[in-house]
Amino acid sequence: MRSISLADVSCSIQGKNAVNGISLNIKPGEIVCFLGPSGCGKTTSLRLIGGIVAPAGGQISFDDELVSNSKFQVPPEDRHIGFLFQDFALFPHLSVMQNVLFGLQMQKHDEPEARAGRMLSLTGVSHLAERFPGTLSGGEQQRVALARALAPAPGLVLMDEPFSNLDPPLRSEMRRLTVSLLRGEHSDISPATGIIVTHDAADAMYMADKIAVMSDGQIVQYDKPEQIYENPASPLVVKLMGASNEWVGDVTNGVFSTPIGDFKLETSVASARLMVRPYHLNFGDGESSFKARLTAIRNQGNAHSLEIILSDGTIWEVIGDDFSNTRPKIGDEVKFQINPEDVMLFTD
Ligand code: ATP
């Protein structure tokens, strides 16, 4: 398991700042997810750590040893990293077994066949050992790619959107398997530090010890998943972590008057933004309740989504699992309430 340190790392691609001064420290055995919108620099950050691209500035160290700066670069093959890509990148002309053996032979492993066989068994694809990648389903290829990445017992595994080509049930199974292998939950498989690029907050919440939220080439928040969720640093982080309702308006004499109530702000700002998660809104007639008109009810299987219109015409969403006691009808004016702790306020 390796520790990874990035200090003020920048990289520009074709004249554009793809990564702009990122710094972070990853402890041995931690799983870190890079989460962010498309084009924010997640893949470039992973490629910088893998040594596939070189930084224009700053430095990257593994276990306190320099591996990259603008003048020096340890090549990817000497970094002892397991790679797992979105498109699996299996060698098409090699069988499943040969794909997994590939890294082991480079490493001159003592018992490569036994090790490859064990990895295929752990990832549930022993029966496919003689098949070629072109004859496998996406999920099967993903398991082989995982076996191949982990077979040489790398101290660091880099994964770029590893589950994005999988359907939801397979995705959650592969997520669970990946985490259990990275954490070394099988006695003969060494744990590894893992860095995973994803744009899916659920993947990041499930797998990560820490999430690095990226925007515009920078890390805007780096913390434990529960902190990112409970104390998001900005509206962008709120949105990345799931659906949200928002309301933007003026602040007068330090009071932010919104359709769901007045909020006193400590700072003297001209305007503010209020954000509320749909499942933090409930029916209720308490002191802090507000009225809204119900305009649609949509069944989501395990929950219902309500569309409501606030007094000023803003449309919000409410998500709940059981509306059977209240049974509001479309067109009704309904009272909702929210725990004040769940109201997120931002000033620019
Ligand atoms: P996505 O989630 O869409 O994969 P990302 O967060 O991984 O995006 P990167 O692939 O790191 O983002 O790209 C960061 C920026 O660098 C983007 O603006 C992208 O257009 C640019 N970029 C990346 N690779 C290249 C390239 N080969 N040529 C030109 N621009 C590139």
Boltz pocket constraint, residues with backbone or C-beta under 6 A from the ligand:
constraints:
  - pocket:
      binder: B
      contacts: [[A, 13], [A, 14], [A, 16], [A, 17], [A, 18], [A, 36], [A, 37], [A, 38], [A, 39], [A, 40], [A, 41], [A, 42], [A, 43], [A, 44], [A, 45], [A, 199]]
      max_distance: 6.0
